[in-house]
Amino acid sequence: MAEEDNFRDSIGTVDAEGKRAWVYPKKPSGKFYKYRKWVSYTLLFFLLVSPFLKINGNQFLMFNVLERRFNIFGFPFWPQDFHLFVISMIIGVVFIALFTVAFGRIFCGWMCPQTIFLEMVFRRIEYWIEGDRGAQIRLDKQPWNAVKIRKKVIKWILFFIISFIIANVFLAYLISSDKLIGYITDGPLAHTSTIISLLIFTAVFYFVFAWFREQVCIIACPYGRMQGVLLDNKSIVVAYDHKRGEGENGRKKYRKNEDRTDLGHGDCIDCFQCVNVCPTGIDIRNGTQLECVNCTACIDECDTIMEKVNYPKGLIRFASEDNIEKKAKFTFTPRLKGYASILIILTGLLIGMLFLRNDLEANILRLPGQLYEHKEGNIISNVYTFKLVNKTSEDIDDVSFKLLSHKGTIKLVTRQNFNVLAQELAEGTLFIEINNAVLNGDKDKLKIGVFSKGELVETTTARFLAPRSYK
């Protein structure tokens, strides 16, 4: 048993000497691969277009970490909305966890940008230039001649160009597409720091897709480890039906007109095509493994072989361990119900908070270290700083402040009325003056209204410091 399980002692992309074992996957084909292409190119289009789409003037997707400004599906999130952004991210994690419990690492094989770019862009270019698995192996083994140099150089140039395009799109997500287009219009010499950052990103993407490749999924990505915790015997994964494939006496090469049932052999003819087509270099017949990304390439390849030898399809298929062992059907388990309930609650909470969120965020705070000022007529004055964040794509004009809870006046250091530009922050200093006779103590809570063109658009509160009352 220990000898049979020795594949678990090391990963398939490292040889016995500890060196990198390069993976040359056979070009996939079949039903699932066609579906994957449709899904991948749809998501690829979405990924490339999203930073350039706008809803109500807001970029569809933006993750400006430096300025702490995020747009998710056209909804802008400011630093003041960080709690909403956190809830959105938690919803994403719970959603992926739910699908992992139900369908294994299907996100990696079908929706992950790493897999989509590698399998549907870079490897397809490689197949086009260097040929399929056998041709690639022969090309790498042959000496450096004119043919090999020409093919490798063309491939590397195309890889670099695509990496540069991906880096530009990535930058559009980070700094906004408008800024990126402005930088391109100005020319690279006008923004040397940006072009240096862009070339660094390009080098990283080139390194990942030209050399590191499947190692991202096997070594770097934490999701592979996460699935080991989430999966159970009821999870639907890409699985080899060992009962049907092994029989009593294990696998055996195919021989025409041979009765394998009488000999006690299963339907697996040990052709190794499921191994050759695997993009992470594993043998799915060894069971569920960390490296498997559920790409379904082995399902398509095995079904093709089964057709050729007139055996039923489905030796490798989407199935759970319970389905293979006990013929049990998929059920909505308590774990799935728990994750689904959490997902529904969090989604409802986020939607509710989005509807309750104001378009204008107002914060008025006393200036630190400043005491009150006693003025003529028993007037007490406090100095404050204010910050107004306009979360909309339109200017908010003729903004002013009024006290709603007390009789008093608000005086701005600059002009009394001002505008808050679209998606911008307005800040300044103001004084609040109140007669001491109407104050209840040394720390009154004020309610302040923010008005635009005389219409109340937001309310906020502030503490007012005054002499202690002995009434």
C-alpha positions in Angstrom: 0.0 0.0 0.0 2.9 2.4 0.8 4.3 1.8 -2.7 1.0 2.5 -4.3 0.7 5.8 -2.4 4.3 7.0 -3.1 2.9 9.6 -5.5 1.7 11.5 -2.5 5.3 12.0 -1.3 6.1 14.5 -4.0 4.3 16.6 -6.6 4.2 15.5 -10.2 6.1 18.5 -11.6 9.3 17.6 -9.7 11.5 14.6 -10.7 13.4 12.2 -8.4 16.4 14.6 -8.3 14.3 17.5 -7.2 14.4 19.3 -10.5 11.5 20.8 -12.4 9.7 18.3 -14.5 8.3 20.3 -17.4 4.7 19.5 -18.2 3.8 19.0 -21.8 0.0 18.6 -21.8 -1.6 17.1 -24.9 -4.0 19.6 -26.6 -7.4 18.9 -25.2 -10.5 18.3 -27.3 -14.0 17.1 -26.6 -17.4 18.3 -25.2 -16.2 19.8 -22.0 -13.3 21.5 -23.6 -15.8 23.3 -26.0 -17.8 24.4 -23.0 -14.7 25.6 -21.3 -13.7 27.7 -24.3 -17.1 29.4 -24.4 -16.9 30.1 -20.6 -13.3 31.2 -20.8 -13.6 33.6 -23.7 -16.7 35.1 -22.2 -14.9 35.7 -18.9 -11.8 36.9 -20.8 -13.9 39.4 -22.7 -15.4 40.5 -19.3 -12.0 40.8 -17.8 -10.6 43.0 -20.6 -13.7 45.2 -20.9 -14.7 45.7 -17.3 -12.3 48.5 -16.4 -13.4 50.5 -19.5 -17.2 50.1 -18.8 -19.0 52.8 -16.8 -22.3 52.8 -15.0 -23.6 56.3 -14.0 -20.1 57.6 -14.6 -18.5 55.0 -12.3 -16.0 52.5 -13.6 -17.6 49.0 -13.6 -14.7 47.4 -11.7 -11.9 49.3 -10.0 -9.6 48.4 -7.1 -7.6 51.5 -6.4 -5.7 50.3 -3.3 -3.5 53.3 -3.0 -6.4 55.8 -2.7 -8.6 53.1 -1.0 -11.3 53.6 -3.6 -13.1 50.6 -5.1 -15.9 50.2 -7.6 -17.7 46.9 -7.7 -20.3 46.5 -10.5 -20.6 50.2 -10.7 -21.0 50.9 -7.0 -18.3 53.2 -5.6 -16.8 52.3 -2.3 -14.8 55.0 -0.4 -12.6 54.5 2.7 -15.7 55.4 4.7 -17.5 52.4 3.0 -14.7 49.9 3.9 -17.1 47.8 5.9 -19.2 47.3 2.7 -16.2 46.3 0.7 -15.2 43.8 3.4 -18.7 42.3 3.3 -18.5 42.0 -0.5 -15.2 40.2 -0.2 -16.5 37.8 2.5 -19.5 37.1 0.2 -17.0 36.2 -2.6 -15.1 33.9 -0.3 -18.3 32.2 1.0 -19.6 31.8 -2.6 -16.3 30.1 -3.6 -16.4 27.9 -0.5 -20.0 26.9 -1.2 -19.1 25.8 -4.7 -16.0 24.0 -3.5 -17.9 21.9 -1.0 -20.4 21.1 -3.8 -18.3 20.8 -6.9 -14.6 20.8 -5.8 -12.0 23.0 -7.4 -14.2 23.9 -10.4 -13.4 27.6 -10.0 -9.8 26.9 -10.7 -10.4 25.0 -13.9 -13.2 27.1 -15.3 -13.1 30.7 -13.9 -9.7 31.5 -12.5 -7.9 34.2 -14.6 -4.6 32.2 -14.2 -6.1 29.1 -15.8 -8.0 31.1 -18.5 -4.9 33.0 -19.7 -2.6 30.0 -19.5 -4.8 27.4 -21.1 -6.9 29.5 -23.5 -4.3 32.0 -24.6 -0.6 31.2 -23.9 -0.8 27.4 -24.4 -3.0 27.7 -27.6 -0.3 30.0 -29.0 2.3 27.4 -28.0 0.3 24.7 -29.8 0.0 26.9 -32.9 3.7 27.6 -33.1 5.4 24.5 -31.7 2.7 21.8 -32.2 1.1 19.3 -29.9 2.7 17.4 -26.9 5.0 15.2 -29.0 6.2 18.0 -31.2 7.0 20.2 -28.2 9.0 17.5 -26.5 11.0 16.8 -29.7 11.6 20.6 -30.2 12.9 21.0 -26.7 15.3 18.0 -27.0 16.7 19.0 -30.4 19.8 21.3 -30.6 19.4 25.0 -31.2 19.1 25.3 -34.9 17.4 27.9 -37.1 14.0 26.3 -36.8 14.1 26.1 -33.0 15.3 29.6 -32.7 12.7 31.0 -35.0 9.8 29.2 -33.2 11.0 30.1 -29.7 11.7 33.7 -30.5 8.3 34.2 -32.1 6.6 32.5 -29.1 8.5 34.7 -26.6 7.7 37.9 -28.5 4.0 37.1 -28.6 4.1 36.1 -24.9 5.7 39.4 -24.1 3.2 41.4 -26.1 0.2 39.7 -24.4 1.8 40.1 -21.0 2.2 43.8 -21.7 -1.5 44.0 -22.7 -2.5 42.2 -19.5 -0.3 44.5 -17.4 -2.1 47.5 -19.0 -5.5 46.1 -18.2 -4.4 45.3 -14.7 -3.2 48.9 -14.3 -6.6 50.1 -15.5 -8.2 48.2 -12.6 -5.8 49.8 -10.1 -5.6 53.4 -11.2 -8.8 53.7 -13.3 -9.1 53.5 -17.1 -9.4 57.2 -17.5 -5.9 57.8 -15.9 -4.4 54.9 -18.0 -5.8 56.4 -21.2 -4.4 59.8 -20.1 -1.0 58.3 -19.5 -1.0 56.6 -22.9 -2.0 59.9 -24.6 0.7 61.8 -22.8 3.4 59.3 -23.8 5.7 57.1 -21.8 8.3 59.7 -21.1 5.8 61.9 -19.3 5.1 59.2 -16.7 8.4 57.3 -16.3 7.4 55.9 -12.9 4.2 54.5 -14.4 6.0 52.9 -17.4 8.6 51.3 -15.0 5.7 49.8 -12.9 4.1 48.6 -16.1 7.2 46.9 -17.3 7.6 45.2 -13.8 4.0 43.9 -14.1 4.7 42.7 -17.6 7.8 40.9 -16.4 5.8 39.2 -13.6 3.0 38.1 -16.0 5.6 36.9 -18.5 7.4 34.9 -15.8 4.1 33.3 -14.6 2.7 32.4 -18.0 6.0 31.5 -19.8 7.8 29.6 -17.1 6.1 29.3 -13.7 2.8 28.2 -15.2 1.0 25.3 -13.3 3.3 25.9 -10.3 1.1 28.8 -9.4 -1.8 26.4 -8.9 0.3 23.7 -7.2 2.7 25.8 -5.0 1.6 29.4 -4.7 -2.2 29.4 -4.7 -3.6 28.8 -1.2 -6.9 27.7 -2.6 -5.5 24.2 -3.3 -4.9 23.7 0.4 -8.2 25.2 1.2 -10.1 22.6 -0.8 -8.5 19.8 1.2 -10.4 21.2 4.2 -13.7 21.8 2.3 -14.1 18.6 0.3 -15.8 15.5 1.6 -17.1 12.2 0.2 -20.2 13.9 -1.0 -18.4 16.6 -3.1 -18.8 16.3 -6.9 -15.3 16.4 -8.4 -13.5 15.1 -11.4 -13.1 11.5 -10.3 -11.9 8.2 -11.7 -14.3 5.3 -11.2 -11.8 2.9 -9.7 -14.4 0.1 -9.2 -15.2 0.0 -12.9 -11.7 0.8 -14.0 -9.7 -1.6 -11.8 -11.9 -4.6 -11.6 -10.5 -7.4 -9.4 -7.1 -7.7 -11.0 -6.4 -4.0 -11.9 -5.8 -2.3 -15.2 -4.6 -4.0 -18.4 -3.6 -2.8 -21.9 -6.3 -3.3 -24.5 -6.3 -6.3 -26.7 -8.9 -6.8 -29.4 -11.5 -9.6 -28.8 -10.3 -10.2 -25.3 -12.8 -10.8 -22.6 -11.5 -8.5 -19.8 -14.4 -9.4 -17.4 -13.4 -13.1 -17.3 -9.8 -12.1 -16.7 -10.9 -9.9 -13.8 -9.6 -6.6 -15.4 -11.5 -3.3 -15.4 -12.3 -1.0 -18.2 -9.1 1.2 -17.8 -6.8 0.1 -20.6 -3.8 2.0 -19.1 -3.3 4.2 -22.1 -2.0 7.1 -20.0 -3.9 9.6 -22.2 -5.6 11.1 -19.1 -2.1 11.7 -17.7 -0.7 13.2 -20.9 -3.6 15.7 -21.3 -3.4 16.9 -17.7 -2.2 20.5 -17.4 -0.7 19.9 -13.9 0.9 16.5 -14.7 -1.1 14.3 -12.3 -2.6 10.8 -12.7 -6.3 11.2 -11.9 -6.5 7.4 -11.3 -4.7 8.0 -8.0 -7.7 9.7 -6.6 -8.5 13.3 -5.7 -5.3 15.3 -5.4 -4.4 18.9 -4.4 -3.0 19.6 -7.9 -6.3 18.7 -9.7 -8.0 21.9 -10.9 -11.1 20.1 -12.3 -10.4 21.3 -15.8 -12.2 18.1 -17.2 -9.5 17.5 -19.9 -9.1 14.0 -18.6 -12.8 13.3 -18.9 -12.9 14.3 -22.6 -9.7 12.3 -23.3 -11.0 9.2 -21.5 -14.4 9.4 -23.2 -12.6 9.5 -26.6 -10.6 6.4 -25.8 -13.7 4.6 -24.4 -15.5 5.3 -27.7 -12.6 3.9 -29.7 -12.6 0.6 -27.8 -16.4 0.4 -27.6 -16.6 0.7 -23.8 -19.2 3.0 -22.1 -18.1 6.6 -21.4 -17.8 8.0 -17.9 -14.9 6.0 -16.6 -13.6 9.5 -15.5 -16.5 11.8 -14.8 -18.0 14.3 -12.4 -18.9 12.2 -9.4 -18.5 12.0 -5.6 -16.7 9.3 -3.7 -20.1 8.2 -2.3 -21.5 8.0 -5.9 -18.6 5.7 -7.0 -18.7 3.6 -3.8 -22.4 3.5 -3.0 -24.1 4.8 -6.1 -25.4 7.6 -3.9 -26.9 10.7 -5.7 -26.0 14.2 -5.0 -27.8 15.7 -2.0 -28.0 19.2 -0.5 -26.1 18.4 2.7 -26.3 20.3 6.0 -22.9 21.8 5.2 -24.2 23.2 1.9 -27.3 24.5 3.6 -25.1 26.2 6.2 -22.9 27.9 3.6 -26.0 28.8 1.5 -27.7 30.4 4.5 -24.6 32.4 5.4 -24.4 33.6 1.7 -28.1 34.6 1.6 -27.8 36.5 4.9 -24.6 38.3 3.9 -26.0 39.2 0.5 -29.2 40.5 2.0 -27.2 42.5 4.5 -25.1 44.0 1.8 -28.1 44.9 -0.4 -29.8 46.5 2.6 -26.7 48.6 3.5 -26.3 49.7 -0.1 -29.8 51.0 -0.2 -29.4 52.8 3.1 -26.1 54.3 2.1 -26.2 58.1 1.4 -24.8 59.7 -1.7 -23.1 62.3 0.5 -21.0 61.2 3.4 -20.5 64.0 6.1 -18.1 64.1 9.0 -17.7 67.0 11.3 -15.2 66.8 14.1 -13.9 69.2 16.7 -10.4 70.5 16.0 -8.1 68.5 18.3 -6.5 70.3 21.2 -8.8 73.4 20.9 -11.0 74.5 23.8 -14.2 76.6 23.4 -14.1 80.4 23.1 -16.3 82.6 25.2 -17.6 85.5 23.2 -19.8 88.6 23.8 -23.4 88.0 24.6 -22.8 84.7 26.5 -21.9 83.0 23.1 -19.8 79.9 23.1 -17.8 79.1 20.0 -16.2 75.8 18.9 -14.0 75.2 15.9 -14.5 72.1 13.7 -13.1 70.5 10.6 -15.5 69.0 8.1 -15.2 66.4 5.3 -17.8 65.8 2.7 -17.5 62.9 0.3 -19.6 63.0 -2.9 -20.1 59.3 -3.9 -22.1 60.1 -7.0 -21.1 60.9 -10.6 -22.7 64.4 -10.4 -21.7 67.6 -8.6 -23.6 68.6 -5.5 -24.1 72.4 -5.7 -24.8 75.2 -3.2 -23.9 73.1 -0.1 -24.5 74.7 3.3 -24.8 73.7 7.0 -27.6 74.3 9.5 -28.0 73.4 13.2 -31.0 71.2 13.6 -30.9 70.5 17.3 -30.0 73.9 18.8 -30.4 77.5 18.1 -27.1 78.8 16.9 -25.1 79.8 13.8 -22.5 78.0 11.7 -19.8 80.1 10.0 -17.4 78.7 7.5 -13.8 80.0 7.3 -14.2 80.5 3.6 -17.5 81.2 1.8 -20.7 80.0 3.3 -21.9 78.0 0.3 -19.8 75.8 -1.9 -19.9 72.9 -4.3 -18.8 69.3 -3.8 -17.5 67.9 -7.2 -18.5 64.4 -8.4 -16.6 61.6 -6.7 -14.5 64.1 -4.8 -13.8 65.1 -1.2 -14.5 68.6 0.1 -13.0 69.7 3.4 -12.6 72.8 5.4 -13.0 74.5 8.8 -16.1 76.0 10.4 -17.2 77.6 13.7 -20.4 76.8 15.6 -21.7 79.5 17.9 -24.4 78.8 20.5 -25.7 80.8 23.4 -24.6 79.2 26.6 -28.1 79.6 28.1 -29.6 76.9 25.7 -26.8 74.4 26.4 -27.5 71.6 28.9 -23.9 70.8 30.0 -20.3 70.8 29.1 -20.7 68.4 26.2 -23.9 68.8 24.2 -24.6 66.6 21.2 -25.4 68.6 18.1 -27.4 67.5 15.1 -26.2 69.3 11.9 -27.9 69.2 8.6 -26.1 69.4 5.2 -28.2 71.2 2.6 -27.9 71.4 -1.2 -29.9 74.3 -2.8 -31.9 74.5 0.4 -32.8 70.8 0.4 -31.6 68.5 3.2 -29.4 65.8 1.8 -27.6 64.5 4.9 -27.4 64.8 8.7 -24.5 64.3 11.0 -23.6 64.8 14.7 -20.9 66.5 16.6 -20.0 67.2 20.2 -20.0 70.8 21.5 -17.7 71.8 24.3 -18.9 74.5 26.7 -18.4 75.6 30.4 -19.7 73.1 32.8 -23.3 74.0 33.9 -24.3 74.1 37.6 -28.0 74.7 37.0 
